[in-house]
Amino acid sequence: MSSDLERGSAGSIAVRQKDGVSTENGPPYAETGMTPTFENKFGTFIKRFERSLIKYNLEARGIQRVLPQESQPLTWRSYLQPFLLYFSINLAAQNVTLGMLGPVVYTLSFRDASLCAFFGGLVGSMAVAYVATFGPLSGNRTLIFARYTFGWYPSKLLVVLELIILIGYSLIDLVVAGQVLSAVSVNGSLSVVVGIIILAIITWLISTFGIAIFNAYSRYAFVPAVIAFSIAYGVSSKNFDLSTPSEGNTETVIGNRISFLSICLAAAITYGGAGADFFVYYDTSTNPFYLSISLLLGLVTSFTYTFVLGIGLASAINFNVGYQKAHDTSQGALIVKSLLDGLNDGFARFLGVIIVLGLIANTVAPTYSGGIDFQIISSYFERIPRVLWNTLCVIIYTVCALAGRDHLAEIFTNFLALMGYWCAIWIAITIEEQAFFRSSFGYRGKEGWKGWGSGYDWTVWNQKEKLPLGIAALTAFLVGWAGAILCMAQVWYIGPIAKRVGEYGADVSSLHLNASISGARQKINR
């Protein structure tokens, strides 16, 4: 992709008039409510800062729409990039630790946990692949696109929820990285705290240099990660427990299967809040089917590869004293222990460092999108360059990671599914909007898919008077949340419907959401 686009050339930076008249790419000054004197000083500072970013080849573009004439040429590599991007992002140690929850928390057998992990990841990834198709089509960031369903003000609620997800996932990445680095150091001489800070600094440096460098990095980042995880499979698979059945009576096992599947689904679907962000520079002629398939394969293969490794390692805890002691220390220590048991000490520790480096891509992506989402919250925030918001994101999740470094399993089980609820609700509403109210699913023609997203006017992304009020979508969203509360099964709360399945309940929210949303939305629109 061209460097001019990534730097944010003069034509791509928002041009705002002092008389309150705005161009497409940016709201007028009048909306900020600032005094002219402060406005002039602040505006001068921001423009000077943006020029500095451009001078040093850093990306200055924020939430401004990428116009069709600014998009990159479409080649076969464009369709390969989604696979490489998400395969690299997702082939990370935090998914291995998530897979460990199947046998450890939900007491599932290797077979049950693996099947739940695969199908949960598949369904969640399909939703992300759907959202990604609107990046090339609209030129808008993901939650700018949400304005076309939720309107100007209700969509800001989604932005706040997405920021919580991005910061939460980055927190988890930093904790896992700190655990692994501490485990590979000699006698634990490197503390988890120092490991967390190291990854935070590296993440900030990469996210500052924009999406061009990140895309280049992601093309090759998966190679050492695949080698490291493949070796981990090779040396640890002999310890996997493939025969012990799931614990509990039939209803309890069913409930645990549903709950673990829901967590794996949530881990995948939460990518949806930023699904279009990395494809806004793609040409509008991009085939949505090919793009979505490429992305889907990248997510599903990486999820399956890492989930199953975590499930296998955790299944061996009850039969391998070394694994059990390592897991008692941390989930990251168990990953390192699986390498130390079958390899030369130095080489095993080297592979542990490689696995930590794989977490960089998984942390850079939410940091980049977090900077964009902060700009969507208000016109004032939009005027602050993305790099400063990225810096704030890094500071927030680093502090949170340092505070919660000893509670990774609790963060996973309490946070992941809860955040997956809103993504599922929003995507279900978006699909219904496109199918029933925009009639823009398109058709397959001789030259490819035609008409996808044709019911939207992408030029009004920043004109709130031309966007829907969002009352129907917001009401459906709240109805979906009410259903989720009734059906959720968390450590701290089990809904009345969820309680009816097994001894510990079952998180059946994902099964309930679409029906409640559809009924509420159609009733309101009638």
BADOVEX-979052 format. One record per residue (C-alpha): x, y, z. Coordinates in pm, 1 decimal. Layout:
+----------+----------+----------+
!        X !        Y !        Z !
+----------+----------+----------+
!        X !        Y !        Z !
...
+----------+----------+----------+
REM end
This chain:
+----------+----------+----------+
!        X !        Y !        Z !
+----------+----------+----------+
!      0.0 !      0.0 !      0.0 !
!    132.7 !    338.4 !    -92.0 !
!    330.5 !    545.8 !    154.1 !
!    130.2 !    858.8 !     67.2 !
!   -186.5 !    696.0 !    195.3 !
!    -21.1 !    577.2 !    513.3 !
!    143.9 !    908.9 !    587.4 !
!   -184.1 !   1086.4 !    541.1 !
!   -111.7 !   1313.5 !    246.3 !
!   -229.4 !   1672.5 !    239.8 !
!   -547.6 !   1571.5 !     66.1 !
!   -633.1 !   1306.0 !    322.0 !
!   -610.6 !   1520.2 !    635.0 !
!   -942.6 !   1678.5 !    726.6 !
!   -989.8 !   2033.3 !    599.8 !
!  -1220.5 !   2240.7 !    816.9 !
!  -1347.6 !   2590.3 !    754.3 !
!  -1364.7 !   2852.0 !   1029.6 !
!  -1708.9 !   2961.3 !    916.6 !
!  -1849.0 !   2624.8 !   1028.6 !
!  -1871.6 !   2466.4 !    683.1 !
!  -1705.3 !   2126.7 !    664.2 !
!  -1577.3 !   1900.0 !    394.1 !
!  -1667.7 !   1533.0 !    387.5 !
!  -1365.9 !   1440.3 !    597.0 !
!  -1436.9 !   1613.2 !    923.3 !
!  -1693.8 !   1809.1 !   1128.9 !
!  -1686.9 !   2189.4 !   1140.3 !
!  -1513.9 !   2385.1 !   1411.8 !
!  -1848.4 !   2514.3 !   1528.6 !
!  -1936.1 !   2170.6 !   1667.1 !
!  -1644.6 !   2168.1 !   1911.9 !
!  -1774.2 !   2455.0 !   2123.8 !
!  -1423.8 !   2597.4 !   2175.9 !
!  -1346.7 !   2967.5 !   2176.9 !
!  -1182.2 !   3109.8 !   1861.5 !
!   -860.2 !   3199.3 !   2045.7 !
!   -810.0 !   2851.9 !   2186.5 !
!   -927.5 !   2705.6 !   1856.4 !
!   -656.8 !   2885.8 !   1662.1 !
!   -382.9 !   2787.0 !   1904.6 !
!   -494.3 !   2427.0 !   1930.5 !
!   -547.1 !   2396.8 !   1555.9 !
!   -200.3 !   2534.5 !   1485.5 !
!    -44.4 !   2285.9 !   1727.1 !
!   -230.0 !   1991.9 !   1576.6 !
!   -139.9 !   2084.3 !   1218.5 !
!    224.9 !   2126.0 !   1316.0 !
!    219.0 !   1787.5 !   1487.2 !
!     57.8 !   1619.2 !   1184.7 !
!    318.6 !   1770.4 !    954.3 !
!    585.6 !   1621.5 !   1182.1 !
!    423.3 !   1278.8 !   1151.0 !
!    420.3 !   1306.5 !    771.8 !
!    782.3 !   1426.7 !    765.7 !
!    897.6 !   1114.9 !    949.0 !
!    675.4 !    883.6 !    744.4 !
!    424.7 !    820.2 !   1024.5 !
!     53.6 !    779.7 !    963.9 !
!   -147.9 !   1096.9 !   1028.8 !
!   -489.4 !    982.5 !    907.4 !
!   -749.0 !    927.0 !   1176.7 !
!  -1115.2 !    842.2 !   1121.9 !
!  -1152.0 !   1032.4 !    795.0 !
!  -1308.0 !    827.2 !    519.9 !
!  -1070.6 !    686.2 !    258.6 !
!  -1209.4 !    810.2 !    -72.2 !
!  -1222.4 !    575.4 !   -373.3 !
!   -945.6 !    765.5 !   -553.4 !
!   -717.5 !    716.8 !   -251.2 !
!   -746.4 !    338.4 !   -238.8 !
!   -461.1 !    104.2 !   -326.3 !
!   -449.2 !    -99.9 !   -648.6 !
!   -617.3 !   -440.7 !   -620.5 !
!   -391.4 !   -744.2 !   -678.6 !
!   -392.6 !  -1110.4 !   -579.0 !
!   -179.7 !  -1011.7 !   -279.9 !
!   -470.7 !   -800.7 !   -156.8 !
!   -674.5 !  -1117.6 !   -107.2 !
!   -384.1 !  -1300.4 !     57.3 !
!   -322.7 !  -1018.1 !    305.4 !
!   -638.6 !  -1077.5 !    520.1 !
!   -531.3 !  -1439.0 !    577.4 !
!   -175.9 !  -1343.4 !    667.9 !
!   -286.5 !  -1050.3 !    882.4 !
!   -532.5 !  -1241.2 !   1098.8 !
!   -328.6 !  -1560.2 !   1104.8 !
!    -34.8 !  -1360.4 !   1242.1 !
!   -247.2 !  -1157.5 !   1482.7 !
!   -423.0 !  -1460.0 !   1622.1 !
!   -143.0 !  -1716.9 !   1636.6 !
!    -64.4 !  -1601.6 !   1988.3 !
!     -5.0 !  -1748.3 !   2332.0 !
!   -313.4 !  -1592.7 !   2489.5 !
!   -529.5 !  -1826.8 !   2278.7 !
!   -328.7 !  -2121.7 !   2409.9 !
!   -407.8 !  -2009.2 !   2764.4 !
!   -773.6 !  -1965.9 !   2668.4 !
!   -784.5 !  -2325.5 !   2543.0 !
!   -661.7 !  -2438.7 !   2884.5 !
!   -994.4 !  -2331.2 !   3034.6 !
!  -1173.2 !  -2624.9 !   2866.8 !
!  -1021.4 !  -2903.4 !   3080.0 !
!   -929.1 !  -2689.1 !   3384.2 !
!  -1237.9 !  -2473.1 !   3443.1 !
!  -1509.3 !  -2664.5 !   3255.2 !
!  -1366.0 !  -3015.7 !   3318.6 !
!  -1419.3 !  -3117.3 !   2955.8 !
!  -1246.2 !  -3403.7 !   2781.7 !
!   -990.3 !  -3336.6 !   2510.5 !
!  -1242.9 !  -3429.0 !   2240.0 !
!  -1529.7 !  -3222.9 !   2380.4 !
!  -1314.7 !  -2917.4 !   2443.5 !
!  -1153.2 !  -2935.3 !   2097.9 !
!  -1486.9 !  -2959.3 !   1916.6 !
!  -1634.8 !  -2672.5 !   2118.4 !
!  -1326.1 !  -2460.5 !   2053.1 !
!  -1336.3 !  -2524.7 !   1678.6 !
!  -1705.6 !  -2452.1 !   1626.5 !
!  -1704.8 !  -2155.6 !   1864.0 !
!  -1410.4 !  -2004.4 !   1679.9 !
!  -1571.0 !  -2078.4 !   1342.4 !
!  -1903.2 !  -1908.0 !   1418.0 !
!  -1735.8 !  -1604.0 !   1574.8 !
!  -1492.2 !  -1572.5 !   1284.2 !
!  -1774.8 !  -1579.9 !   1029.7 !
!  -1919.0 !  -1266.7 !   1191.7 !
!  -1581.3 !  -1090.9 !   1170.4 !
!  -1543.3 !  -1187.7 !    803.9 !
!  -1883.9 !  -1031.8 !    734.2 !
!  -1794.3 !   -701.9 !    900.6 !
!  -1460.7 !   -679.9 !    716.0 !
!  -1633.3 !   -657.9 !    376.3 !
!  -1752.4 !   -305.5 !    457.2 !
!  -1398.1 !   -168.1 !    485.3 !
!  -1320.8 !   -157.4 !    111.2 !
!  -1680.5 !    -77.2 !     22.5 !
!  -1725.1 !    225.7 !    246.2 !
!  -1373.0 !    348.2 !    318.3 !
!  -1494.9 !    394.1 !    676.6 !
!  -1359.6 !    253.1 !    998.5 !
!  -1574.1 !    -16.7 !   1156.6 !
!  -1756.8 !    189.5 !   1417.6 !
!  -1805.9 !    477.4 !   1176.0 !
!  -1997.7 !    221.8 !    970.6 !
!  -2202.7 !    144.7 !   1285.5 !
!  -2351.6 !    495.1 !   1256.0 !
!  -2553.9 !    374.4 !    955.8 !
!  -2750.3 !    145.6 !   1188.2 !
!  -2729.1 !    307.7 !   1532.3 !
!  -2716.4 !    671.8 !   1429.7 !
!  -2484.2 !    944.6 !   1554.6 !
!  -2529.8 !    932.6 !   1930.5 !
!  -2626.2 !    568.8 !   2010.3 !
!  -2324.1 !    446.4 !   1812.1 !
!  -2096.9 !    615.0 !   2066.8 !
!  -2209.4 !    352.4 !   2318.5 !
!  -2065.7 !     85.8 !   2086.9 !
!  -1739.9 !    279.7 !   2066.1 !
!  -1703.5 !    281.3 !   2444.9 !
!  -1775.3 !    -92.3 !   2462.8 !
!  -1525.2 !   -159.1 !   2184.0 !
!  -1258.4 !     40.4 !   2368.7 !
!  -1316.9 !   -178.4 !   2673.6 !
!  -1264.7 !   -487.4 !   2456.4 !
!   -948.1 !   -355.4 !   2293.7 !
!   -794.1 !   -248.3 !   2620.9 !
!   -902.7 !   -572.8 !   2789.8 !
!   -749.8 !   -794.6 !   2522.4 !
!   -426.9 !   -599.2 !   2528.6 !
!   -419.8 !   -637.8 !   2906.3 !
!   -446.9 !  -1016.1 !   2865.2 !
!   -170.4 !  -1018.8 !   2603.1 !
!     64.4 !   -827.9 !   2830.6 !
!     -2.7 !  -1056.4 !   3127.5 !
!     62.2 !  -1371.1 !   2920.4 !
!    379.1 !  -1216.2 !   2775.4 !
!    501.1 !  -1126.7 !   3122.8 !
!    432.6 !  -1479.1 !   3247.2 !
!    618.4 !  -1644.1 !   2959.6 !
!    917.6 !  -1409.6 !   2977.9 !
!    940.6 !  -1465.4 !   3352.7 !
!    924.6 !  -1842.6 !   3299.5 !
!   1201.0 !  -1846.0 !   3034.9 !
!   1436.3 !  -1632.9 !   3243.5 !
!   1692.2 !  -1817.2 !   3456.1 !
!   1534.6 !  -1897.7 !   3792.4 !
!   1260.4 !  -1645.5 !   3722.6 !
!   1509.4 !  -1358.3 !   3742.6 !
!   1293.1 !  -1149.1 !   3508.9 !
!    971.8 !  -1057.9 !   3688.2 !
!    627.7 !  -1061.3 !   3526.4 !
!    616.1 !   -683.3 !   3578.3 !
!    926.9 !   -626.2 !   3366.0 !
!    795.8 !   -861.2 !   3095.1 !
!    469.9 !   -666.7 !   3078.7 !
!    653.7 !   -336.1 !   3040.1 !
!    881.9 !   -474.5 !   2766.5 !
!    590.2 !   -585.0 !   2547.5 !
!    406.0 !   -257.2 !   2612.1 !
!    700.7 !    -52.3 !   2485.5 !
!    744.4 !   -266.6 !   2172.5 !
!    371.2 !   -244.5 !   2099.8 !
!    372.4 !    132.9 !   2131.1 !
!    665.3 !    166.2 !   1891.3 !
!    503.5 !    -47.5 !   1620.8 !
!    152.2 !    100.8 !   1652.4 !
!    298.2 !    452.0 !   1625.8 !
!    438.6 !    382.8 !   1280.8 !
!     97.9 !    308.9 !   1130.4 !
!    -76.2 !     30.6 !    947.0 !
!    177.0 !      6.1 !    660.2 !
!    458.0 !   -116.3 !    882.9 !
!    216.8 !   -337.8 !   1076.4 !
!     93.0 !   -502.8 !    754.3 !
!    451.2 !   -561.5 !    641.5 !
!    533.9 !   -712.1 !    980.5 !
!    227.7 !   -938.0 !    977.3 !
!    329.0 !  -1095.7 !    645.7 !
!    617.8 !  -1270.4 !    814.4 !
!    538.2 !  -1265.7 !   1188.9 !
!    353.0 !  -1596.5 !   1172.6 !
!    654.5 !  -1794.6 !   1046.2 !
!    853.3 !  -1813.7 !   1373.0 !
!    527.8 !  -1853.2 !   1569.2 !
!    423.2 !  -2154.4 !   1359.0 !
!    765.8 !  -2312.2 !   1411.2 !
!    757.3 !  -2253.3 !   1788.1 !
!    403.4 !  -2386.8 !   1835.5 !
!    468.7 !  -2685.5 !   1607.3 !
!    769.3 !  -2780.4 !   1817.5 !
!    553.6 !  -2738.3 !   2129.8 !
!    304.5 !  -2984.1 !   1980.7 !
!    582.5 !  -3226.9 !   1895.0 !
!    742.6 !  -3239.7 !   2238.0 !
!    423.4 !  -3224.9 !   2449.0 !
!    163.4 !  -3427.8 !   2257.1 !
!    279.7 !  -3752.0 !   2420.7 !
!    146.1 !  -3611.1 !   2748.7 !
!   -201.1 !  -3519.1 !   2618.1 !
!   -484.2 !  -3704.0 !   2791.3 !
!   -705.4 !  -3824.5 !   2507.2 !
!   -914.7 !  -4074.7 !   2701.6 !
!  -1052.5 !  -3921.0 !   3023.1 !
!  -1420.7 !  -3824.3 !   2970.3 !
!  -1581.6 !  -3495.8 !   3066.7 !
!  -1682.9 !  -3471.7 !   3433.2 !
!  -2041.5 !  -3449.0 !   3558.6 !
!  -2380.1 !  -3584.4 !   3467.4 !
!  -2520.6 !  -3543.3 !   3116.8 !
!  -2685.0 !  -3205.3 !   3178.4 !
!  -2376.8 !  -3065.1 !   3349.7 !
!  -2151.8 !  -3175.7 !   3064.1 !
!  -2388.9 !  -3016.0 !   2812.4 !
!  -2389.6 !  -2694.0 !   3013.1 !
!  -2009.2 !  -2688.0 !   3031.4 !
!  -1980.3 !  -2756.1 !   2659.8 !
!  -2211.0 !  -2464.3 !   2579.5 !
!  -2027.2 !  -2230.9 !   2817.6 !
!  -1682.2 !  -2314.1 !   2676.4 !
!  -1811.3 !  -2288.9 !   2320.3 !
!  -1953.4 !  -1945.1 !   2407.0 !
!  -1617.7 !  -1825.3 !   2542.2 !
!  -1438.3 !  -1943.0 !   2225.9 !
!  -1707.9 !  -1777.0 !   2014.0 !
!  -1663.5 !  -1455.4 !   2212.6 !
!  -1286.4 !  -1466.4 !   2164.5 !
!  -1342.4 !  -1467.7 !   1787.2 !
!  -1642.0 !  -1237.3 !   1748.0 !
!  -1483.5 !   -955.5 !   1946.1 !
!  -1253.0 !   -898.1 !   1647.8 !
!  -1567.6 !   -773.0 !   1473.6 !
!  -1555.4 !   -431.0 !   1637.1 !
!  -1240.7 !   -357.3 !   1435.9 !
!  -1304.0 !   -595.1 !   1146.0 !
!  -1310.6 !   -330.2 !    872.7 !
!  -1032.9 !   -105.0 !   1007.2 !
!   -748.1 !   -276.0 !    824.6 !
!   -917.0 !   -283.1 !    481.9 !
!  -1032.1 !     75.3 !    431.3 !
!   -746.2 !    130.0 !    183.3 !
!   -869.1 !   -155.6 !    -36.2 !
!  -1025.8 !    -69.2 !   -371.0 !
!  -1406.5 !    -51.0 !   -383.0 !
!  -1404.5 !   -326.8 !   -647.8 !
!  -1272.5 !   -577.0 !   -392.3 !
!  -1474.4 !   -899.2 !   -407.5 !
!  -1642.6 !   -930.1 !    -64.1 !
!  -1663.0 !  -1309.4 !    -89.0 !
!  -1291.3 !  -1358.7 !   -153.0 !
!  -1198.5 !  -1108.0 !    117.3 !
!  -1421.1 !  -1273.0 !    376.9 !
!  -1304.2 !  -1626.3 !    292.5 !
!   -938.9 !  -1524.2 !    321.0 !
!   -998.5 !  -1362.5 !    659.1 !
!  -1212.1 !  -1654.2 !    779.6 !
!   -941.3 !  -1907.2 !    698.1 !
!   -680.0 !  -1697.6 !    876.6 !
!   -885.4 !  -1675.9 !   1194.7 !
!  -1018.4 !  -2032.1 !   1206.4 !
!   -683.7 !  -2201.4 !   1139.4 !
!   -499.4 !  -1990.5 !   1397.8 !
!   -772.1 !  -2031.9 !   1659.1 !
!   -784.7 !  -2407.8 !   1611.6 !
!   -406.4 !  -2444.8 !   1617.9 !
!   -366.6 !  -2253.0 !   1944.1 !
!   -685.8 !  -2363.5 !   2121.4 !
!   -611.9 !  -2732.8 !   2074.4 !
!   -254.7 !  -2691.1 !   2200.4 !
!   -384.9 !  -2526.3 !   2517.3 !
!   -649.2 !  -2795.4 !   2561.5 !
!   -387.9 !  -3069.8 !   2523.8 !
!   -147.5 !  -2913.1 !   2773.3 !
!   -424.4 !  -2861.3 !   3029.9 !
!   -552.9 !  -3218.4 !   2985.8 !
!   -216.7 !  -3345.5 !   3107.5 !
!   -214.3 !  -3149.1 !   3433.2 !
!   -371.0 !  -3427.4 !   3642.5 !
!   -117.2 !  -3684.5 !   3523.0 !
!    202.5 !  -3482.1 !   3493.9 !
!    337.1 !  -3336.3 !   3819.1 !
!    569.5 !  -3097.9 !   3636.3 !
!    283.6 !  -2959.4 !   3428.2 !
!     68.1 !  -2920.1 !   3738.5 !
!    336.1 !  -2723.4 !   3924.6 !
!    394.7 !  -2502.2 !   3621.5 !
!     21.7 !  -2433.1 !   3584.3 !
!      1.2 !  -2347.6 !   3953.8 !
!    260.5 !  -2077.2 !   3882.6 !
!     85.2 !  -1939.5 !   3573.2 !
!    -64.8 !  -2043.6 !   3240.5 !
!    234.7 !  -1895.1 !   3062.5 !
!    469.7 !  -2105.6 !   3273.7 !
!    288.5 !  -2419.9 !   3155.7 !
!    361.3 !  -2327.9 !   2792.5 !
!    730.7 !  -2291.0 !   2873.3 !
!    733.4 !  -2613.3 !   3078.1 !
!    601.8 !  -2808.4 !   2777.8 !
!    909.3 !  -2692.0 !   2584.5 !
!   1161.7 !  -2744.4 !   2864.0 !
!   1052.8 !  -3107.5 !   2911.3 !
!   1150.1 !  -3212.5 !   2561.3 !
!   1422.3 !  -2975.0 !   2441.7 !
!   1762.8 !  -2839.2 !   2524.0 !
!   1722.8 !  -2578.5 !   2799.5 !
!   1861.4 !  -2287.1 !   2598.6 !
!   1665.0 !  -2367.8 !   2283.1 !
!   1342.0 !  -2411.0 !   2480.2 !
!   1384.6 !  -2068.6 !   2639.1 !
!   1458.7 !  -1919.1 !   2297.6 !
!   1131.7 !  -2061.5 !   2165.2 !
!    954.9 !  -1910.4 !   2464.2 !
!   1082.8 !  -1568.1 !   2359.2 !
!    962.4 !  -1634.3 !   2003.2 !
!    615.2 !  -1711.5 !   2138.9 !
!    617.5 !  -1381.7 !   2328.0 !
!    711.3 !  -1196.7 !   2009.6 !
!    403.5 !  -1354.3 !   1850.8 !
!    193.9 !  -1161.5 !   2102.0 !
!    312.6 !   -833.4 !   1951.9 !
!     84.4 !   -857.7 !   1648.3 !
!   -206.9 !   -947.7 !   1875.2 !
!   -144.0 !   -636.3 !   2083.3 !
!    -63.7 !   -392.0 !   1803.6 !
!   -397.3 !   -448.2 !   1627.5 !
!   -621.5 !   -345.7 !   1922.1 !
!   -386.8 !    -57.7 !   2006.5 !
!   -414.2 !     78.2 !   1651.7 !
!   -792.3 !     41.7 !   1645.8 !
!   -822.5 !    186.9 !   1996.3 !
!   -660.5 !    509.7 !   1881.0 !
!   -915.1 !    533.1 !   1600.4 !
!  -1211.0 !    459.4 !   1827.7 !
!  -1115.1 !    734.3 !   2070.6 !
!  -1138.6 !    978.2 !   1779.5 !
!  -1492.9 !    862.6 !   1700.0 !
!  -1625.7 !    954.9 !   2045.1 !
!  -1642.8 !   1330.3 !   1978.0 !
!  -1541.9 !   1600.5 !   1731.4 !
!  -1293.7 !   1734.4 !   1983.7 !
!  -1127.5 !   1394.9 !   2023.4 !
!  -1108.0 !   1360.3 !   1645.1 !
!   -876.4 !   1661.5 !   1625.7 !
!   -617.5 !   1489.3 !   1844.8 !
!   -385.9 !   1270.2 !   1632.1 !
!   -431.7 !    895.9 !   1653.6 !
!    -77.3 !    841.6 !   1779.5 !
!   -157.2 !   1026.0 !   2102.0 !
!   -466.2 !    812.2 !   2160.2 !
!   -256.8 !    501.5 !   2092.1 !
!    -18.3 !    618.1 !   2361.9 !
!   -306.2 !    662.2 !   2606.7 !
!   -432.0 !    309.8 !   2527.2 !
!    -88.3 !    163.6 !   2598.4 !
!    -66.8 !    345.4 !   2930.7 !
!   -414.9 !    232.5 !   3040.5 !
!   -378.9 !   -136.6 !   2961.3 !
!    -23.4 !   -152.2 !   3093.8 !
!   -135.4 !    -17.7 !   3431.6 !
!   -431.8 !   -260.1 !   3431.7 !
!   -206.4 !   -553.2 !   3338.5 !
!     31.9 !   -472.7 !   3622.3 !
!   -259.7 !   -462.2 !   3864.3 !
!   -429.4 !   -783.3 !   3740.2 !
!   -126.7 !   -996.8 !   3653.8 !
!   -214.2 !  -1262.2 !   3913.8 !
!   -574.7 !  -1312.1 !   3798.8 !
!   -554.9 !  -1413.9 !   3431.9 !
!   -806.7 !  -1701.7 !   3447.1 !
!  -1062.6 !  -1481.3 !   3623.0 !
!  -1017.4 !  -1209.2 !   3361.6 !
!  -1073.3 !  -1462.6 !   3083.5 !
!  -1387.0 !  -1621.7 !   3226.8 !
!  -1547.9 !  -1298.9 !   3349.4 !
!  -1448.6 !  -1061.6 !   3071.2 !
!  -1442.8 !  -1248.7 !   2739.8 !
!  -1798.8 !  -1380.1 !   2721.9 !
!  -1942.4 !  -1058.1 !   2864.0 !
!  -1777.6 !   -847.5 !   2594.2 !
!  -1876.3 !  -1096.3 !   2327.0 !
!  -2244.4 !  -1029.6 !   2400.2 !
!  -2250.8 !   -673.8 !   2266.8 !
!  -2056.4 !   -767.3 !   1952.9 !
!  -2303.0 !  -1047.0 !   1877.1 !
!  -2597.4 !   -812.5 !   1927.5 !
!  -2451.5 !   -537.4 !   1709.8 !
!  -2356.7 !   -772.1 !   1423.5 !
!  -2700.0 !   -939.2 !   1430.9 !
!  -2866.7 !   -596.7 !   1406.5 !
!  -2633.4 !   -497.6 !   1120.9 !
!  -2716.8 !   -811.4 !    922.6 !
!  -3089.8 !   -749.7 !    967.7 !
!  -3045.5 !   -385.2 !    868.2 !
!  -2870.7 !   -484.7 !    546.1 !
!  -3110.7 !   -766.6 !    463.1 !
!  -3451.6 !   -620.0 !    552.2 !
!  -3412.9 !   -241.6 !    544.1 !
!  -3127.3 !   -173.5 !    299.4 !
!  -3188.4 !   -470.0 !     64.8 !
!  -2821.6 !   -462.8 !    -27.2 !
!  -2689.5 !   -819.1 !    -15.2 !
!  -2638.0 !   -796.8 !   -390.1 !
!  -2611.8 !  -1074.5 !   -648.2 !
!  -2347.7 !  -1273.5 !   -833.1 !
!  -2283.1 !  -1136.6 !  -1181.1 !
!  -2047.5 !  -1237.5 !  -1462.2 !
!  -1772.4 !  -1011.9 !  -1325.5 !
!  -1817.7 !  -1103.7 !   -960.0 !
!  -2044.4 !  -1003.7 !   -675.6 !
!  -2253.1 !   -694.6 !   -752.3 !
!  -2463.8 !   -468.7 !   -536.5 !
!  -2315.6 !   -558.7 !   -195.9 !
!  -2385.0 !   -264.2 !     34.3 !
!  -2551.0 !    -61.9 !   -241.1 !
!  -2824.5 !     61.7 !     -5.5 !
!  -2585.0 !    291.6 !    185.4 !
!  -2468.5 !    645.0 !    106.3 !
!  -2109.1 !    633.9 !    229.8 !
!  -2051.2 !   1007.8 !    183.7 !
!  -2275.1 !   1105.0 !    478.6 !
!  -2065.2 !    929.8 !    741.6 !
!  -2007.2 !   1256.4 !    931.6 !
!  -2344.4 !   1425.0 !    866.5 !
!  -2559.1 !   1332.3 !   1163.8 !
!  -2875.8 !   1488.2 !   1020.6 !
!  -2859.6 !   1239.0 !    730.1 !
!  -2793.8 !    935.7 !    948.8 !
!  -3071.7 !    736.5 !   1120.2 !
!  -3176.1 !    832.2 !   1472.1 !
!  -3090.6 !    480.8 !   1585.2 !
!  -3393.0 !    440.3 !   1813.9 !
!  -3491.9 !    100.1 !   1672.9 !
!  -3135.0 !    -29.5 !   1680.2 !
!  -3072.7 !     97.0 !   2033.1 !
!  -3397.7 !    -56.6 !   2159.4 !
!  -3313.9 !   -389.7 !   1996.7 !
!  -2965.8 !   -365.2 !   2147.6 !
!  -3108.4 !   -317.9 !   2496.9 !
!  -3357.2 !   -602.3 !   2446.2 !
!  -3067.8 !   -823.5 !   2341.2 !
!  -2879.7 !   -730.5 !   2657.2 !
!  -3184.9 !   -811.8 !   2869.3 !
!  -3193.1 !  -1156.5 !   2708.7 !
!  -2819.4 !  -1195.7 !   2761.8 !
!  -2856.7 !  -1124.4 !   3133.3 !
!  -3123.4 !  -1391.4 !   3164.5 !
!  -2911.7 !  -1644.9 !   2976.7 !
!  -2555.5 !  -1571.6 !   3090.2 !
!  -2354.1 !  -1801.9 !   3314.4 !
!  -2062.1 !  -1621.0 !   3477.9 !
!  -1864.7 !  -1691.9 !   3793.1 !
!  -2031.1 !  -1396.6 !   3964.7 !
!  -2383.7 !  -1439.0 !   3820.1 !
!  -2593.9 !  -1712.9 !   3658.7 !
!  -2916.4 !  -1605.2 !   3487.3 !
!  -3246.8 !  -1784.4 !   3556.2 !
!  -3256.6 !  -1946.3 !   3213.6 !
!  -2890.4 !  -2049.0 !   3227.3 !
!  -2948.8 !  -2212.2 !   3568.2 !
!  -3181.9 !  -2465.5 !   3412.3 !
!  -2892.6 !  -2642.7 !   3236.9 !
!  -2672.9 !  -2864.3 !   3452.4 !
!  -2512.6 !  -2810.6 !   3790.8 !
!  -2321.4 !  -2494.8 !   3699.9 !
!  -2554.9 !  -2349.3 !   3438.4 !
!  -2483.7 !  -2288.2 !   3069.7 !
!  -2404.1 !  -1963.6 !   2892.2 !
!  -2679.7 !  -1981.2 !   2629.1 !
!  -2683.4 !  -1606.5 !   2557.3 !
!  -2545.3 !  -1645.0 !   2206.1 !
!  -2828.8 !  -1881.8 !   2116.9 !
!  -3091.2 !  -1638.8 !   2245.0 !
!  -2961.4 !  -1306.6 !   2113.9 !
!  -3061.9 !  -1314.2 !   1749.7 !
!  -3423.1 !  -1416.1 !   1815.0 !
!  -3482.3 !  -1141.6 !   2071.1 !
!  -3312.2 !   -875.7 !   1855.0 !
!  -3506.3 !   -966.2 !   1542.1 !
!  -3841.3 !   -960.4 !   1716.9 !
!  -3777.5 !   -626.7 !   1886.7 !
!  -3643.4 !   -453.2 !   1576.7 !
!  -3920.4 !   -564.8 !   1344.5 !
!  -4188.7 !   -468.4 !   1595.5 !
!  -4042.8 !   -117.8 !   1634.7 !
!  -4008.7 !    -62.4 !   1260.4 !
!  -4370.5 !   -164.9 !   1202.8 !
+----------+----------+----------+
REM end
